[in-house]
Amino acid sequence: MTNSQRIIVNTIAQYTRTIINVCLSLYSTRLILSVLGQSDYGIYSVVAGVVAMLSFVTNALVITTQRYLSFYHGKKDIHQVSLVFGNSMLLHFFIGLLVAGGLCAFGPWITHDFLNIEAARKGAALFVYFAAVAMLFISFITAPIRALFVARENIIYTSVVDVIDGILKLLIAILLSKISYDSLISYSGLLVCISTFNLLAFVIYAAIKYPEFHCPRIKEFDKEHIRGLSNFAGWTVYSTGCVIARNQGISVVLNLFYGTLVNSAYGVAQQVSGAVQFLSTSILNAMNPQIMKAEGAGERNKMLHLCESASKYAFLLLSLVAIPLVAEMNTILQLWLGNVPEHAVMFCQFILVAAMCDQISIGLTSANQAIGELRTYNIVFYTLKLLVVVIGWICLKCDLPISSIMWSYVVIEMLTSLLRLPLMKHIADIDISRFCKNVFLRVAIPCLTMIVACYLSITYLVLSWRILITFAFAASMGVLTIWAFALSDKEKQYIKTWFTNLRK
């Protein structure tokens, strides 16, 4: 299988996985919200979210491990791949113990004193907190193994495991109403069981298929590898930490000013955003290993070209879904949840627009990771993202409407996305004019066309099933204009050839 074919197959696998999991997640959330109620669901969102603020460490280590594994695969140095994996496992285990221990020590204070939770539910909130810590520790152990699958470009198996994960969560949502014990506690405990299953699924397959997979031993400890991994991971921790702190910081600010009911609305918006962004990150996950391998092989121009393509494809894939969703968000949440929390529609719309702003240049982050010069990029870029929490708190303290915090969110996402260009000009000497021509100009007409299509549909159609027409009209116009304006002649020719071979 060629590199281009592998990207297409992996993208299709992730796209299929995402569509299935989005459907499962949407229905599961409706059932969970119905069983738990808005207050308990808000408790789960804010308490688990506090722990999730530190899950960025896991995400950072996954990115770090995958980068080095792919980099040395590009150099075709299997011995170094094995050493990186072993040292990464050791690093994950000990950092996981340290983080989990620290979180457990602060658990009673966070749930009983810091967060605004009614007295009768503080005990359940503490259990949710410890369950979230357990899932975080399991994710630490799973992270380097998942990174190995990504570096090996085996996206199909990871997609299968993720689909099974979604099915199990749906089964929990269905069975939860039949459990007589406290629903919030039961839900949290069963989620820990699913996390354990995911870990075993990856361990068993990797042990059978990949020779570099092994249980690490202390004597494998290598200072040079640990130093390299730690340095890269440290700046990646900072970047992903700023994003998680921004998202959960908004949740905490909303909790302090409005209580758990608004957290319920914001939690719904975060779920919608996470589900939809999987569509755009699917192409990034498929392309990132080849981006890292190209840099490892010394092919800088190829690497930058892949990053331009990743930005364009990620934005377009997200836009095809996000633009109609924004237009029909009120109807969608009514169909999905039935009883829609106040402000949920507004939160969802703003977060999806902000996600589109971020995706327009997302490939440049992959380029920066491939090069490994993270310090300047991460300090400047991700520190600005944190300003949303401070600006939002000031806005609400000054009695501005709740939407003011989301306006701040969108504006800062737009500015930071544009800021990637001069930063990468400084780091990698990218051609800014070429990037604008190959990405910004090519996606402009498809994006505007889909916006106009949605506007016409929601303005002039008064039908009970209008949502179907909106999505079909926007998607069809989007696909046509993407083919006409967004794709280069080479890309069009490759797609024609691929479909011809597929038909044969």
C-alpha positions as CSV (number, residue, x, y, z in Angstrom):
1,M,0.0,0.0,0.0
2,T,1.4,3.4,-1.0
3,N,1.6,6.3,1.4
4,S,-1.3,8.1,-0.3
5,Q,-3.4,5.0,-0.2
6,R,-2.6,4.5,3.4
7,I,-3.7,8.1,4.2
8,I,-7.0,7.6,2.4
9,V,-7.7,4.2,4.1
10,N,-6.8,5.5,7.5
11,T,-8.9,8.6,7.0
12,I,-11.9,6.5,5.9
13,A,-11.4,4.2,8.9
14,Q,-11.4,7.2,11.3
15,Y,-14.2,8.9,9.5
16,T,-16.4,5.8,9.8
17,R,-15.3,5.4,13.4
18,T,-16.2,8.9,14.1
19,I,-19.7,8.9,12.5
20,I,-20.6,5.7,14.4
21,N,-19.3,7.0,17.7
22,V,-20.9,10.4,17.2
23,C,-24.3,8.7,16.7
24,L,-23.7,6.4,19.7
25,S,-22.4,9.3,21.9
26,L,-25.4,11.6,21.0
27,Y,-27.9,9.0,22.0
28,S,-25.9,7.9,25.0
29,T,-25.7,11.5,26.3
30,R,-29.5,11.9,25.9
31,L,-30.1,8.8,28.0
32,I,-27.5,9.7,30.6
33,L,-28.9,13.3,30.9
34,S,-32.4,11.8,31.3
35,V,-31.3,9.3,34.0
36,L,-28.9,11.6,36.0
37,G,-30.8,14.8,35.6
38,Q,-29.3,18.2,34.8
39,S,-27.9,18.7,38.3
40,D,-26.1,15.4,38.5
41,Y,-24.9,15.6,34.9
42,G,-23.6,19.1,35.7
43,I,-21.7,17.6,38.7
44,Y,-20.2,14.9,36.5
45,S,-19.1,17.5,33.9
46,V,-17.5,19.9,36.3
47,V,-15.9,17.3,38.7
48,A,-14.6,15.0,35.9
49,G,-13.5,18.2,34.1
50,V,-11.3,19.3,36.9
51,V,-9.4,15.9,36.6
52,A,-9.5,16.3,32.8
53,M,-7.5,19.5,33.2
54,L,-4.5,17.2,33.9
55,S,-5.3,14.7,31.1
56,F,-3.3,17.1,28.9
57,V,-0.2,15.4,30.3
58,T,-1.4,12.1,28.7
59,N,-2.1,13.8,25.4
60,A,1.3,15.5,25.5
61,L,3.1,12.2,26.1
62,V,1.1,10.5,23.3
63,I,2.2,13.3,20.9
64,T,5.8,13.0,22.1
65,T,6.0,9.2,21.8
66,Q,4.3,9.2,18.4
67,R,6.6,11.9,17.1
68,Y,9.8,10.1,18.1
69,L,8.6,6.7,17.0
70,S,7.6,8.0,13.6
71,F,10.8,10.1,13.4
72,Y,13.0,7.0,13.8
73,H,10.7,4.9,11.6
74,G,11.5,7.6,8.9
75,K,15.2,7.0,9.6
76,K,14.5,3.2,9.5
77,D,16.2,2.7,12.8
78,I,14.2,0.0,14.6
79,H,16.6,-0.3,17.5
80,Q,16.0,3.3,18.4
81,V,12.2,2.8,18.0
82,S,12.4,0.0,20.6
83,L,14.4,2.1,23.0
84,V,12.0,5.1,22.6
85,F,9.0,2.9,23.3
86,G,10.6,1.3,26.4
87,N,11.7,4.6,27.9
88,S,8.3,6.1,27.1
89,M,6.5,3.4,29.0
90,L,8.7,4.0,32.0
91,L,8.1,7.7,31.8
92,H,4.3,7.3,31.5
93,F,4.1,4.9,34.4
94,F,6.0,7.1,36.9
95,I,4.4,10.3,35.9
96,G,1.0,8.6,36.0
97,L,1.7,7.6,39.6
98,L,2.9,11.0,40.6
99,V,-0.1,12.8,39.0
100,A,-2.7,10.3,40.3
101,G,-1.3,10.5,43.9
102,G,-1.3,14.3,43.8
103,L,-4.9,14.4,42.5
104,C,-6.1,12.0,45.2
105,A,-4.6,14.1,47.9
106,F,-6.6,17.2,46.8
107,G,-9.8,15.3,46.0
108,P,-11.8,16.1,49.3
109,W,-10.9,19.8,49.2
110,I,-11.9,20.2,45.5
111,T,-15.2,18.4,45.8
112,H,-16.2,19.7,49.3
113,D,-14.8,23.2,49.5
114,F,-13.7,24.5,46.1
115,L,-16.5,23.6,43.7
116,N,-20.1,24.9,44.1
117,I,-21.9,21.5,44.8
118,E,-24.9,21.0,47.0
119,A,-24.1,19.3,50.3
120,A,-26.2,16.1,49.7
121,R,-24.2,15.3,46.6
122,K,-20.7,15.9,47.8
123,G,-20.1,12.3,48.6
124,A,-21.1,11.2,45.1
125,A,-19.0,14.0,43.7
126,L,-16.0,12.7,45.5
127,F,-16.5,9.2,44.1
128,V,-16.8,10.6,40.6
129,Y,-13.5,12.5,41.2
130,F,-11.6,9.3,42.3
131,A,-13.1,7.4,39.3
132,A,-11.9,10.1,37.0
133,V,-8.4,9.9,38.6
134,A,-8.4,6.1,38.0
135,M,-9.4,6.6,34.3
136,L,-6.6,9.2,34.0
137,F,-4.0,6.8,35.3
138,I,-5.2,4.1,32.9
139,S,-4.9,6.5,30.1
140,F,-1.3,7.2,31.1
141,I,-0.5,3.5,30.7
142,T,-2.5,3.2,27.4
143,A,-0.9,6.4,25.8
144,P,2.4,5.0,24.6
145,I,0.8,1.9,23.2
146,R,-1.8,3.9,21.3
147,A,1.1,6.1,20.1
148,L,2.8,2.9,18.7
149,F,-0.3,2.1,16.7
150,V,-0.4,5.7,15.3
151,A,3.3,5.5,14.4
152,R,2.7,2.2,12.7
153,E,-0.3,3.8,10.9
154,N,-2.6,1.0,12.1
155,I,-5.6,3.3,12.4
156,I,-8.0,0.6,11.5
157,Y,-7.5,-1.4,14.8
158,T,-7.6,1.7,17.0
159,S,-10.9,2.7,15.2
160,V,-12.4,-0.7,16.0
161,V,-11.4,-0.4,19.6
162,D,-12.9,3.1,19.8
163,V,-16.2,1.9,18.2
164,I,-16.4,-0.9,20.8
165,D,-15.8,1.7,23.4
166,G,-18.8,3.7,22.1
167,I,-21.0,0.7,22.1
168,L,-20.1,-0.2,25.6
169,K,-20.9,3.4,26.8
170,L,-24.3,3.1,25.0
171,L,-25.0,-0.2,26.9
172,I,-24.1,1.6,30.2
173,A,-26.5,4.4,29.3
174,I,-29.3,1.9,28.6
175,L,-28.7,-0.2,31.7
176,L,-28.2,2.7,34.1
177,S,-31.9,3.3,34.5
178,K,-32.3,-0.4,35.7
179,I,-29.6,-0.1,38.4
180,S,-31.1,0.7,41.8
181,Y,-27.8,2.0,43.3
182,D,-26.9,5.7,43.0
183,S,-26.8,6.4,39.2
184,L,-24.0,8.9,39.3
185,I,-21.7,6.6,41.2
186,S,-22.7,3.6,39.1
187,Y,-22.0,5.5,35.9
188,S,-18.5,6.6,37.0
189,G,-17.5,3.1,38.1
190,L,-18.6,1.5,34.9
191,L,-16.6,4.0,32.9
192,V,-13.5,2.9,34.7
193,C,-14.2,-0.7,33.6
194,I,-14.4,0.4,30.0
195,S,-11.1,2.2,30.3
196,T,-9.5,-1.0,31.6
197,F,-11.0,-3.0,28.6
198,N,-9.4,-0.5,26.2
199,L,-6.0,-0.9,27.8
200,L,-6.2,-4.7,27.5
201,A,-7.3,-4.5,23.9
202,F,-4.3,-2.5,22.9
203,V,-1.8,-4.5,25.0
204,I,-2.9,-7.9,23.6
205,Y,-2.8,-6.9,20.0
206,A,0.5,-5.0,20.2
207,A,2.2,-7.9,22.1
208,I,1.3,-10.2,19.2
209,K,2.0,-8.0,16.2
210,Y,4.8,-5.5,17.0
211,P,8.3,-6.6,17.9
212,E,9.2,-3.3,19.5
213,F,6.4,-3.7,22.1
214,H,7.6,-5.1,25.4
215,C,7.2,-4.6,29.1
216,P,9.8,-2.1,30.1
217,R,12.6,-2.9,32.5
218,I,14.4,-0.4,34.8
219,K,17.7,-1.4,33.2
220,E,16.4,0.0,29.9
221,F,16.4,3.5,31.4
222,D,18.4,5.7,29.1
223,K,19.3,9.3,30.1
224,E,19.5,10.6,26.6
225,H,16.2,9.2,25.5
226,I,14.5,10.3,28.7
227,R,16.0,13.8,28.4
228,G,14.8,14.1,24.8
229,L,11.3,12.8,25.6
230,S,11.0,14.9,28.7
231,N,12.1,18.1,26.9
232,F,9.7,17.6,24.0
233,A,6.9,16.4,26.4
234,G,7.5,19.4,28.7
235,W,6.6,21.9,26.0
236,T,3.8,19.7,24.6
237,V,2.4,19.5,28.2
238,Y,2.4,23.2,28.3
239,S,0.6,23.5,24.9
240,T,-2.1,20.9,25.5
241,G,-2.3,22.0,29.2
242,C,-3.2,25.5,28.1
243,V,-6.0,24.2,25.8
244,I,-7.5,21.9,28.5
245,A,-7.1,24.7,31.1
246,R,-8.9,27.1,28.8
247,N,-11.8,24.7,28.2
248,Q,-12.1,23.6,31.8
249,G,-11.3,27.1,33.1
250,I,-14.4,28.4,31.3
251,S,-16.4,25.6,32.9
252,V,-15.1,26.6,36.4
253,V,-15.8,30.3,35.7
254,L,-19.3,29.5,34.6
255,N,-19.8,27.3,37.7
256,L,-18.7,30.1,40.1
257,F,-21.1,32.7,38.5
258,Y,-24.1,30.5,37.5
259,G,-23.8,27.1,39.2
260,T,-24.1,23.5,37.9
261,L,-27.1,24.1,35.6
262,V,-25.1,26.2,33.2
263,N,-22.2,23.6,33.5
264,S,-24.7,21.1,32.1
265,A,-25.3,23.4,29.0
266,Y,-21.5,23.9,28.6
267,G,-20.9,20.2,29.0
268,V,-23.3,19.5,26.2
269,A,-21.5,22.0,24.0
270,Q,-18.1,20.4,24.8
271,Q,-19.5,17.0,23.7
272,V,-20.8,18.4,20.5
273,S,-17.5,20.1,19.8
274,G,-15.4,17.0,20.7
275,A,-17.6,14.7,18.5
276,V,-17.5,17.0,15.5
277,Q,-13.8,17.8,15.7
278,F,-13.0,14.1,15.4
279,L,-14.0,14.5,11.7
280,S,-11.2,17.0,11.1
281,T,-8.6,15.4,13.4
282,S,-9.1,12.1,11.5
283,I,-7.2,13.5,8.6
284,L,-4.5,14.9,10.9
285,N,-4.1,11.5,12.7
286,A,-3.7,9.9,9.3
287,M,-1.1,12.4,8.0
288,N,0.9,13.1,11.1
289,P,3.0,9.9,11.0
290,Q,4.0,10.7,7.4
291,I,4.8,14.3,8.4
292,M,7.1,13.1,11.1
293,K,8.7,10.5,8.9
294,A,9.3,13.1,6.1
295,E,11.1,15.3,8.6
296,G,13.1,12.3,10.0
297,A,14.2,11.5,6.4
298,G,15.3,15.1,5.8
299,E,12.6,15.9,3.4
300,R,11.6,19.4,4.7
301,N,9.7,20.6,1.6
302,K,7.6,17.4,1.5
303,M,6.8,17.8,5.2
304,L,5.6,21.4,4.7
305,H,3.5,20.5,1.7
306,L,1.8,17.7,3.8
307,C,1.1,20.3,6.5
308,E,-0.5,22.6,4.0
309,S,-2.7,19.8,2.8
310,A,-3.5,18.8,6.4
311,S,-4.7,22.3,7.2
312,K,-6.9,22.5,4.1
313,Y,-8.4,19.0,4.4
314,A,-9.0,19.4,8.2
315,F,-10.8,22.7,7.8
316,L,-13.0,21.5,4.9
317,L,-14.0,18.2,6.6
318,L,-15.0,20.1,9.7
319,S,-16.8,22.8,7.7
320,L,-19.0,20.3,5.9
321,V,-20.5,19.3,9.2
322,A,-20.0,22.3,11.5
323,I,-21.7,25.0,9.2
324,P,-25.0,23.1,8.9
325,L,-24.8,22.2,12.6
326,V,-24.5,25.9,13.6
327,A,-27.4,26.8,11.4
328,E,-29.7,24.1,12.7
329,M,-28.3,23.8,16.3
330,N,-31.6,24.6,18.0
331,T,-33.5,21.9,16.1
332,I,-30.7,19.4,16.6
333,L,-30.5,19.8,20.3
334,Q,-34.3,19.5,20.6
335,L,-34.2,16.2,18.7
336,W,-31.2,15.0,20.6
337,L,-31.9,16.0,24.2
338,G,-35.6,16.8,24.2
339,N,-35.1,19.0,27.3
340,V,-32.4,21.4,26.2
341,P,-30.4,23.2,29.0
342,E,-30.6,27.0,28.8
343,H,-27.7,28.5,26.8
344,A,-26.7,25.1,25.3
345,V,-27.5,26.3,21.8
346,M,-25.4,29.4,22.1
347,F,-22.4,27.5,23.6
348,C,-22.5,24.9,20.8
349,Q,-22.6,27.5,18.0
350,F,-19.7,29.6,19.4
351,I,-17.5,26.6,20.1
352,L,-18.0,25.1,16.6
353,V,-17.1,28.5,15.0
354,A,-14.0,28.7,17.2
355,A,-13.0,25.2,16.2
356,M,-13.3,26.1,12.5
357,C,-11.0,29.2,13.1
358,D,-8.4,26.9,14.7
359,Q,-8.5,24.2,12.0
360,I,-7.7,26.6,9.1
361,S,-3.9,26.5,10.0
362,I,-3.8,23.4,12.2
363,G,-1.2,21.7,10.0
364,L,1.5,24.2,11.0
365,T,1.3,22.8,14.6
366,S,2.2,19.4,13.1
367,A,5.1,21.0,11.2
368,N,6.4,22.5,14.4
369,Q,6.2,19.2,16.3
370,A,8.0,17.4,13.4
371,I,10.8,20.0,13.6
372,G,10.9,19.8,17.4
373,E,11.5,23.5,18.0
374,L,8.6,23.9,20.5
375,R,9.7,26.5,23.0
376,T,9.0,29.8,21.2
377,Y,5.9,28.5,19.3
378,N,4.2,27.1,22.4
379,I,5.0,30.0,24.7
380,V,3.6,32.6,22.4
381,F,0.7,30.7,20.8
382,Y,-0.8,28.8,23.7
383,T,-0.3,31.4,26.3
384,L,-2.7,33.6,24.3
385,K,-5.3,30.9,24.3
386,L,-5.4,31.0,28.1
387,L,-6.5,34.7,28.0
388,V,-10.1,33.5,27.3
389,V,-10.5,32.5,31.0
390,V,-9.2,35.8,32.4
391,I,-11.2,37.9,29.9
392,G,-14.3,35.8,30.5
393,W,-14.1,36.2,34.2
394,I,-13.7,40.0,33.8
395,C,-16.7,40.1,31.5
396,L,-18.9,38.2,33.9
397,K,-17.6,40.2,36.8
398,C,-18.7,43.3,35.0
399,D,-22.2,41.9,34.5
400,L,-21.9,41.5,30.8
401,P,-24.1,38.8,29.2
402,I,-23.0,35.2,29.3
403,S,-22.3,35.3,25.6
404,S,-19.4,37.7,26.1
405,I,-17.2,34.9,27.3
406,M,-17.9,33.0,24.1
407,W,-17.2,36.0,21.9
408,S,-13.8,36.3,23.6
409,Y,-13.3,32.6,22.8
410,V,-13.9,33.0,19.1
411,V,-11.9,36.2,18.6
412,I,-8.8,34.8,20.3
413,E,-9.0,31.5,18.4
414,M,-9.1,33.5,15.1
415,L,-6.1,35.6,16.2
416,T,-4.0,32.7,17.3
417,S,-4.7,30.7,14.2
418,L,-3.4,33.6,12.0
419,L,-0.4,33.9,14.4
420,R,0.8,30.5,13.4
421,L,2.0,31.9,10.1
422,P,4.6,34.4,11.3
423,L,5.7,32.0,14.1
424,M,6.4,29.2,11.6
425,K,8.1,31.7,9.2
426,H,10.5,32.4,12.1
427,I,10.9,28.6,13.0
428,A,10.8,26.9,9.6
429,D,11.0,29.8,7.0
430,I,7.6,28.8,5.5
431,D,6.4,30.7,2.5
432,I,3.4,32.6,4.0
433,S,2.1,33.8,0.6
434,R,2.1,30.2,-0.7
435,F,0.3,28.9,2.4
436,C,-2.4,31.6,2.0
437,K,-2.8,30.8,-1.7
438,N,-2.9,27.0,-1.2
439,V,-5.1,27.0,2.0
440,F,-6.9,30.3,2.7
441,L,-7.9,31.1,-0.9
442,R,-8.8,27.6,-1.8
443,V,-11.2,27.1,1.2
444,A,-12.9,30.5,1.0
445,I,-15.4,29.9,-1.8
446,P,-16.5,26.4,-0.5
447,C,-17.0,27.9,3.0
448,L,-19.0,31.0,1.9
449,T,-21.1,28.8,-0.4
450,M,-22.1,26.5,2.5
451,I,-22.9,29.5,4.7
452,V,-25.2,30.9,1.9
453,A,-26.8,27.5,1.4
454,C,-27.6,27.2,5.1
455,Y,-28.9,30.8,5.2
456,L,-31.3,30.2,2.3
457,S,-32.6,27.0,3.8
458,I,-33.4,28.3,7.3
459,T,-34.7,31.6,6.0
460,Y,-37.1,30.5,3.2
461,L,-38.1,26.9,4.2
462,V,-40.7,26.3,6.9
463,L,-40.9,22.5,7.1
464,S,-40.8,20.0,9.9
465,W,-38.0,18.1,8.1
466,R,-36.1,21.2,7.0
467,I,-32.9,20.0,8.8
468,L,-32.5,17.3,6.2
469,I,-32.7,19.7,3.4
470,T,-30.2,22.1,5.1
471,F,-27.6,19.4,5.5
472,A,-28.1,17.9,2.1
473,F,-28.1,21.3,0.3
474,A,-25.0,22.6,2.2
475,A,-23.1,19.3,1.8
476,S,-23.8,19.0,-1.9
477,M,-22.8,22.6,-2.6
478,G,-19.8,22.2,-0.4
479,V,-18.6,19.1,-2.2
480,L,-19.1,20.7,-5.6
481,T,-17.2,23.9,-4.7
482,I,-14.5,21.9,-3.0
483,W,-13.9,20.0,-6.2
484,A,-14.0,23.1,-8.3
485,F,-11.9,25.5,-6.1
486,A,-10.2,23.8,-3.2
487,L,-8.5,20.8,-4.9
488,S,-5.4,21.2,-7.1
489,D,-5.3,19.5,-10.5
490,K,-2.9,16.9,-9.1
491,E,-5.3,16.1,-6.2
492,K,-8.2,15.8,-8.6
493,Q,-6.3,13.4,-10.8
494,Y,-5.2,11.3,-7.9
495,I,-8.8,11.0,-6.6
496,K,-10.0,10.0,-10.1
497,T,-7.3,7.4,-10.3
498,W,-8.1,6.1,-6.9
499,F,-11.8,5.7,-7.6
500,T,-11.0,4.0,-10.9
501,N,-8.8,1.5,-9.2
502,L,-11.4,1.0,-6.5
503,R,-14.1,0.4,-9.1
504,K,-11.9,-2.2,-10.7
